[in-house]
Amino acid sequence: MALAPNRVEAIIEADDYDAFRRAAEYGCLSVVNRLIEILQELAPLHVTAMIEAERYSAFRGAAKNGHLPVMERLITLAPDRVEAMIKADDCDAFYQAAYSAHLPVVNRLLSYPSVLAYPEMHDREYDRYVHPFVTTQLESLHARKRAMTETNPNAVFDLTDDVEIKRCFYCLRHLIRRNDMALLDEMRFLLDIPAIKALAHQTVSPNESNELLGLAMTQGNNSAAQLLLAI
């Protein structure tokens, strides 16, 4: 770039930001950061175009090859584009990461409700990812509740982050789907959280009114159905 200082912007933008997309795909975080830095200085309005290039190819390529630090950099750089990044090409980032068994990337993407919603419904294909992910989510919630009640035994454990609330909704949906009596206490635990309880009979997934109760009845999960009917 030092050889052609007047052409730097054009070099970066060449072939729909090919250099940036390849750097992300191969996990070259230092190169990614340098290209971002240069473009922010020369043409800041083009940074978004660089991220969006080829249907968010940089993000999808990083996910495909397991480069979580690059993904996190893109998420931080464009927080208003995160949903578009993870949904690009029908959530291609998740499926590529899952196919290649990049567990840290898979778990990061499952933390987004819009990603979790599909694999939790397809247990045969994704149980090796979804089951431990849901277990980890529950363990974290239990630990947080214990820490809170140790400080204030009368406090009501609740959630306030909309993304986490919706993620927990899909975790609950997954527990119902598995129709295992051993999971009943965990279902009770989730439904005791006011923010999740408030969602239990709402339309969360598009065109799915009262979907948890409908799922419980379809799966023959009578225990879950009774829990929901008691709300």
C-alpha positions in Angstrom: 0.0 0.0 0.0 2.9 2.3 0.6 3.8 1.9 -3.1 0.4 3.4 -4.2 -0.9 5.7 -1.4 -3.4 7.3 -3.8 -4.9 3.9 -4.6 -5.3 2.4 -1.2 -9.1 2.8 -1.1 -9.4 1.3 -4.5 -7.2 -1.6 -3.6 -9.3 -2.4 -0.5 -12.5 -2.2 -2.4 -11.3 -4.3 -5.4 -13.4 -7.4 -6.2 -16.0 -6.5 -3.7 -13.5 -6.2 -0.8 -11.9 -9.5 -1.6 -8.8 -8.9 0.5 -10.9 -8.2 3.6 -13.2 -11.2 3.0 -10.2 -13.5 2.5 -8.5 -12.2 5.6 -11.6 -13.0 7.6 -12.0 -16.4 6.1 -8.4 -17.4 6.9 -8.5 -15.9 10.4 -6.0 -13.1 9.8 -7.3 -10.8 12.5 -4.4 -8.4 12.3 -5.1 -7.9 8.6 -8.8 -7.5 9.2 -8.1 -4.9 11.8 -5.7 -3.0 9.6 -8.1 -2.9 6.7 -10.8 -1.7 8.9 -8.5 1.0 10.4 -7.5 2.2 6.9 -11.0 2.3 5.5 -12.4 4.0 8.7 -9.8 6.8 8.0 -10.2 7.1 4.3 -13.9 6.2 3.7 -15.8 5.4 6.9 -19.1 5.1 5.1 -17.7 2.2 3.2 -17.0 0.1 6.2 -20.6 -1.2 6.3 -20.3 -2.1 2.6 -17.2 -4.1 3.3 -19.0 -6.1 6.0 -22.0 -6.6 3.8 -20.0 -7.7 0.7 -21.1 -10.9 -0.9 -23.9 -11.5 1.6 -21.7 -11.0 4.7 -19.1 -13.3 3.2 -16.4 -12.2 5.8 -18.5 -13.3 8.7 -19.7 -16.5 7.1 -16.1 -17.4 6.0 -14.8 -16.8 9.5 -17.5 -19.0 11.0 -16.9 -21.7 8.5 -13.3 -22.0 9.4 -13.8 -21.5 13.2 -12.3 -18.0 13.6 -14.3 -16.8 16.5 -12.0 -13.7 17.2 -12.7 -12.4 13.7 -16.4 -13.0 14.2 -16.4 -11.1 17.4 -14.5 -8.2 15.8 -17.2 -7.9 13.1 -20.0 -8.1 15.7 -18.3 -5.3 17.7 -17.7 -3.3 14.6 -21.3 -3.5 13.3 -23.7 -4.3 16.1 -26.7 -3.1 14.1 -25.8 -5.7 11.4 -25.4 -8.7 13.7 -28.8 -10.3 12.9 -28.2 -9.8 9.2 -24.8 -11.4 9.5 -26.0 -14.5 11.4 -29.1 -14.9 9.2 -27.3 -14.4 5.8 -27.9 -17.3 3.4 -30.4 -19.0 5.8 -28.0 -18.9 8.8 -25.1 -20.3 6.7 -22.6 -19.3 9.3 -24.1 -21.7 11.9 -24.5 -24.6 9.5 -21.0 -24.3 8.2 -19.6 -24.1 11.7 -21.7 -27.1 12.8 -20.7 -29.1 9.8 -17.0 -28.5 10.6 -17.6 -29.0 14.4 -16.2 -25.6 15.4 -17.7 -25.8 18.9 -16.8 -22.3 20.2 -18.3 -20.8 17.1 -21.4 -23.0 17.2 -22.1 -22.1 20.8 -21.6 -18.4 20.1 -24.1 -18.5 17.3 -26.6 -20.6 19.3 -26.7 -17.7 21.8 -28.7 -15.8 19.3 -32.4 -16.9 19.5 -32.8 -16.5 15.7 -30.2 -19.2 15.3 -31.2 -21.5 18.2 -34.8 -21.6 17.0 -34.1 -24.0 14.1 -31.5 -26.6 15.4 -33.4 -27.0 18.7 -36.3 -28.4 16.5 -34.0 -30.8 14.7 -32.6 -33.0 17.5 -31.4 -35.8 15.3 -29.0 -33.5 13.4 -28.0 -31.1 16.2 -28.5 -32.8 19.5 -24.7 -32.9 20.1 -24.7 -29.2 20.1 -28.1 -28.2 21.4 -28.3 -30.5 24.4 -25.0 -29.3 26.0 -25.8 -25.7 25.1 -29.1 -25.8 26.8 -27.6 -27.5 29.9 -24.9 -24.8 30.1 -27.6 -22.1 29.9 -29.5 -23.7 32.7 -26.4 -24.1 34.9 -25.7 -20.4 34.4 -29.2 -19.4 35.4 -29.1 -21.7 38.5 -25.8 -20.2 39.6 -27.0 -16.7 39.2 -30.2 -17.4 41.1 -28.2 -19.0 43.9 -25.8 -16.0 44.1 -28.8 -13.6 44.3 -30.7 -15.5 46.9 -27.6 -15.9 49.1 -27.5 -12.1 49.2 -31.3 -11.6 49.5 -33.3 -14.7 50.2 -36.6 -12.9 49.4 -35.6 -11.6 46.0 -37.3 -12.8 42.9 -35.0 -14.1 40.3 -35.9 -12.5 36.9 -34.3 -11.6 33.6 -34.3 -8.3 31.9 -32.3 -8.8 28.7 -34.7 -9.4 25.8 -32.2 -11.6 23.9 -31.6 -13.8 26.9 -35.3 -14.1 27.7 -36.1 -15.2 24.1 -33.1 -17.6 24.2 -34.5 -19.1 27.4 -37.9 -19.5 25.7 -36.3 -21.6 23.0 -34.4 -23.6 25.7 -37.8 -24.3 27.4 -39.3 -25.2 24.0 -36.5 -27.7 23.5 -37.0 -29.3 27.0 -40.7 -29.7 26.2 -39.8 -31.3 22.8 -37.6 -33.9 24.4 -40.5 -35.2 26.5 -38.3 -36.5 29.3 -39.7 -36.6 32.8 -36.2 -36.0 34.2 -36.4 -32.5 32.7 -39.6 -31.5 34.4 -37.9 -29.7 37.3 -35.9 -27.6 34.8 -39.1 -26.7 33.0 -40.5 -25.6 36.3 -37.4 -23.6 37.0 -37.7 -21.7 33.8 -41.4 -21.1 34.1 -40.8 -19.7 37.6 -38.8 -16.9 36.0 -41.4 -14.1 35.5 -40.0 -12.8 32.2 -40.1 -16.4 30.7 -43.5 -17.1 32.3 -44.9 -14.0 30.6 -43.8 -15.4 27.2 -45.3 -18.8 27.7 -48.6 -18.1 26.0 -47.5 -15.3 23.7 -46.7 -15.6 20.0 -42.9 -15.7 19.9 -42.2 -17.6 16.7 -44.0 -16.2 13.7 -47.6 -17.4 13.3 -47.2 -19.7 16.3 -49.8 -18.8 18.9 -49.5 -20.5 22.3 -46.8 -22.7 20.7 -45.4 -24.2 24.0 -48.8 -25.7 25.0 -49.4 -26.8 21.4 -46.0 -28.5 21.3 -46.5 -30.2 24.6 -49.8 -31.6 23.4 -48.4 -32.7 20.1 -45.4 -34.4 21.7 -47.7 -36.1 24.3 -45.8 -34.3 27.0 -48.6 -34.2 29.5 -46.5 -33.1 32.4 -45.3 -30.0 30.5 -48.9 -29.4 29.3 -50.1 -29.4 32.9 -47.4 -26.9 33.9 -48.4 -24.6 31.1 -52.1 -24.9 31.8 -51.5 -24.0 35.4 -50.1 -20.6 34.5 
